[in-house]
Amino acid sequence: MFSSQAGLNHSFNLSDGQGLVDAPAARHSLSPAGFVVLSVVLGFIMTFGFLNNFVVLLLFCKFKKLRTPVNMLLLNISVSDMLVCLFGTTLSFASSIRGRWLLGRSGCSWYGFINSCFGIVSLISLVILSYDRYSTLTVYNKRGPSYRKPLLAVGGSWLYSLFWTVPPLLGWSSYGIEGAGTSCSVSWTAQSAQSHAYIICLFTFCLGIPILVMIYCYGRLLWAVKQVGKVRKSAARKREYHILFMVLTTAACYLLCWMPYGVVAMMATFGPPNIISPVASVVPSLLAKSSTVINPLIYILMNKQTETKQIWRYYRFKFLFYNHLHSELWTETYPCDELHTETTLQQ
C-alpha cells in the first residue's frame, strides 16, 4: 500500500510520456515470491468481488420484490464495488504479475482516482444505510415507502465522493504510486502543507465522521431494540440478538477493512521516514480491497428477508432441475453409452 521512501509519489520518469521509474520502490519492493502471493490474493479479490456483486445485480434485475427503496442503497454499494473490481483491481493485478506499475503517470492518476471515488461511494452508502435503519426503527413515519429519498441518497453519495476525489486531479495534493509499486493512491508521503491539509480533510470527512455516524446509529438502534425486548420477551429478544449480531459483524468488517488502511496512511504521512515496510504497507491495502467481497455477503446473504431465501432456493432448484433434465436428455439421446456402462459394471 504505502511506501515510506521520500519522494516516492513523485519519482516518475516522463521522458517517453508513459514510463514510470521508481528507484526507491525498486530497491525496497517485494521479492518475486511476494509478488506471486500478491497476484494470487488480488486475483481472488477481483474474481469473487466481481461475481458476488454481479449476483446481487442479477437478483435485483430478476425479482421485483427486492427493488425496495432501502435496497437501492445496497444496489449502489454493489455497483461501486463491482466497478472497483473491473477498473481498479484488474490493473493492480496485472501490474503485480509483472512486478511493476504498467500504465505510467496518467494511468496511475486514473487508478488512484477511481479507487478512491468508488471506495468512498461504498463507505458513504454504508453510513446512509445505517442511518436509514436507525430512523426506520426509532422514528415513526406515517408515509409509505418512497424512492425519492433513497435515490437522492444514492446521488448524494456520488457527489460527495467526487467532491473529495477530484481535487488531487486539479492540484490539491496528487495521486501517485504506493506500496510495492503495483498500485496507486493519494500521495501520502508528499511533504507539503497542501498535501497534508488534503489528507487531514480526507480522513476527517471520509473516514472519521462516517465511523462516528455508524457507531451512533447502530448504538441507538441496539438500545431501542433492547427497550422493546423488555416489553416483549419472546419475538423481540430473537430480533435483538439477530440485529446485535448483524451490527457487530458490520462494524467489525468495516473497521477491519478500512481502519488499518487509515492508520498506516497517517503513519506514512506524519510519521518518520522508513517506518512502513513494503509488506506492512501491502496488507492494509488488500484488506481495504477485500471489502468488495465482504459487503454483498453481509448485506444480502446474512439478511433474513423471506424473499431473499426464496430467491436462493429458486436458483438452487433451477440448477438441480437443469442437471437432472440434462442427464435425462443425454440418456435418451445416447442410450448406447448407458448400455456400455452397464455392461462394463457387470463385467
N, C-alpha and C positions, 0 to 999 in steps of 0.2 A: 504494500500500500504506500507508505510514506518512506522516503529516504531522508536521512539526516545530513547528507552531504551538502555543504554550502553551495548555493547556486545551482542545485540540481535541476530546478524547474526552468532555468533559463539557458541551459547548455545545449542549444540547438545549433547545428551547422547547416545553414541555409544556402550554401553555395550552389546546390543543384535545385533549390526551391522545394525539395521534398524530403531530403535526407534528414536524419536525426542522429546526432552523435552525443552520447552522454558518458564522458570518460569516468566520472566518479562512480556512476551506476555500473559501468562495465567492470571496474575494479572490485566493487563490493556487491556484486549481484549474486544470484543463486547459482548453485552448481548444476551441471546437466541433469542429475537425478532430481534436484529440486524443481527444475522446470518441467520435468516429466510429471511429478506429483501435482504441480500447479495446473498443468494442462488437463490432467485427469479430473481434478476437482472442478475446474471451470467447465469442462465438458459435461460433467454430471449436473451442475447447476444450470447450464444452458439448456440441456435436453429436458430435464424434469421441470424446470421453471417454465419453459415454453409449453410442455404438454399439460401440466396441471392447470395453467391459466387458460389454455386452449379448450380443455374440457369444460371449464367454468363458462366460457363464452358459448360453447355448444349447448350447454344446459339452458342458458338464458335464451338462446335463439329457439330452442326446441319446445320449451314449456312456458306457456304464458303465465302459469301460477307463480313463477319465480320473478316475473317482471313487476315487482312491487316497488314503491318509491324508495324504501330504505335500501333495497338491493341494488339500486343504481350506484350507490357508493361502492358496493362490492364489485360491481362490474367495472367501475372506474379504476379500482385497485388492480384488477386482473388485466385490464388494458395496459396500464402503465408498466406493470411487471412484465408482461409479455413483450412490450416494446423494448424494455431494457435487455431482455434475453436476445431479441432479434438484432438490435442495432448497437448494443454495447458489449454484452458478454461474448458475442461471436468474435469481435475484434480483439479483445484481450486473450481469448482462447487461441486464435490464430497466431498472435504475437508470442504467446507462451510456448507454442510448438517450435517457433523459430528462435526463441530466446532473446528477442529484442522487439522494440516497437517498430511497426511496419509502415505506418501511414504518415510519417512526417509531422511537422508542427501544426498544419491546418487540420489534419486528421486527429491530432491529439486534442486540439481545442474542441472539435466536434464531439469526440468521445467524452471529454470531461463535461461538456455542456449537457448532452443528452442523458448521461448517467445521473448527473446532479438533478436535472429537471424531473425526470421520471421518478427518481427516488423520493424527492420532496413531495411530488404528487401523491405517491402511495402513503407517505407518512401523514400528510395533512388529511387525506381521506380517512385514515385510521382514527385520527383525532376527531374529525367530524362525526364519524360513526360512533365513537364513544360518547360524544355529547348527545347524539340522536337517541341512543339507548337510554341515557340518563334522563333526558327530558321526556321521552315517551313513557317511562315508568313512573316518574315522580311528578310530572305536570299534567293536570287534567286538561284534555283538549276535546271540545265538543265536535270539532270538524272532523270529517273523514280524511282518509289518506289522500295526499295531493302530491303530484310530481313536480310542482313548481319549486319548492324549497330544495329537494334533493338535486334537481338539475342545476339550480343556482349554486348549490354547494360544489357540484362537480366542476362547473365552470370557474368558480372562485378558487378551487384548488389548483387549477392550471394557471390562472392568472397570478396567483400568489407565488407559485413555483417559478414562473417566468420572471417575476419581479426580482427574485433573488439570484437567478442563474444567468440572466442576460448581462448584468454589469461587468463580469470578467471579460466578456467579448468586447465591451466598449471601453475598457481601460481601467476599471476599478478592480484591482488585482488581475489575475490571469489564470488560465488553465495550463498545466504542464505535466510532464511525465512524473511518475511516482513509483515508489517501491522497487520492485525487481526490474523496472524498465520496460514492462509489457502492458502498462495501463496508464491512464492519465486522470487527473482530478484537479481540484483547486491547488494553486501554488502555495502549499502550506509553508515551505521554507523560505519564501521570498521575504527578505529583510527590508521592509519599507512600512512607513506609517499607514499608507493607503491599504496595503495588503492586510496588515494587522487589524485595521478598522473593519474591513470587509469580513474577515474571518470571525471577529467577535460578534458582528451583527448576524452573520450566517448561523452561528451556533446558538445565539440567543433566541432568534425568531424561528429557526428551522429545526432545533433540537431541544433546547432547554424549555421554552414555553410549551411546545407540544407535549413533552413529558409531564409537565405540571398539570396541564389540562386533562390528560388521560388519568393521572393519579386522582385528581379531584373528582372527575366524573365517575370513575369506577368505584372510588371510595364512597361517594354519596349513594351510588347505586346499590352497593353492598349493604350500606347502613339501612336504606329503605327496605330492602328485601328482608333484613333481619327484623325490622319493625313489623312487617306483615307476618313474619313467621311466629311472632309472639301471639298473634291473634288466631291464626290458623296453623296448627302444628303439623298437619299431615302433608297436604299438597304444597304448601308454602315452604316447608322445610326441604323437600326434594328440589324444588325450584331454587332455593337458596344455595344448596350445595352445588347444583349444576352451574349457576351463574358464578359462584365463587371459583369453581374450577376453571371456567372459561376466562374469567377475569385474570386469575393468576397466570394462566397459560399465555394469554395475550400480552400481559405486561412483561412476563419473563422473556418471551420471544422477542418482543420489541427491544428490551434492554440488551438482550444477548446479541442481537444483530447489529444494533447501532451504537450502543454506548462504548464498546471497545474502539470502534472507528473514531468516535469523537474524542475519546481520551488520548489516543495515540496522535491524532491530528493536532490537538492542543499541545502535546509534548513536543511534536516536531516543530510547531510554530514558535512557542515561547520557551522551550527547554534548551539546554546546551547542545552544541553540535555532537554528532556521533552517538546520540543517546538511543536511537532506534536502529536495530539491525535489520537487514533485508527480510529475514524470516519473521521477525516480530512485526514487521510492517505489512507483510502479505496476509497474515492470518486475520486481522480485523477486517481487511478489505473483502476477504472471502466470506466472512460472517455476514457482512452487510449485503453482499450479493445473494447469499442464501435466503434472504427474506422473500425473494421471488418464488422460492419453492414452498416456504412455510406459510405465507399468507393465505393461499387458497385452501390449504389443509385446515387451518384454524377456522376460517370464516364460512367454509362450505361443508367440509366433511365432519366437523365437530358440531355443526348446527343441528339441533334436534327437531327441525321442521319436518312435518309429516310428508310434505310434497317432495322434499329432498330425498328422503328414504325411498319413497315410491319411485322416484326417478332412477336411483341406482339399482333398485330391484328390477325395474323395467329393462334397463340396459343389460343387466346380468341375465335375465330371462331371454332377451333377444339374442344375446351371444350364444347361450346354450342351445336355444331353438335352432339357430343358424347352423351350429356344428352338427346337431342331430339330423337336420334336413340334408345337409351336405353329405353326411355319411350314408343316408338312405339313398340319395340320388346316385352316389358313387357305386353302391351295391347293385342298384338296378341297371346302371349303365355298363358296368364291368363285372358281370356275375362270375366270369372265369377266374378273376382274382380271388373271390371268396372261395370258389371251389378248390383252387390251387392251395389256398391257405389251410382249408380243412384237410385236404389230402396230406399236406406236409405234417400237420399235427398228428394225424392218425399214424403216419409212419414213425 
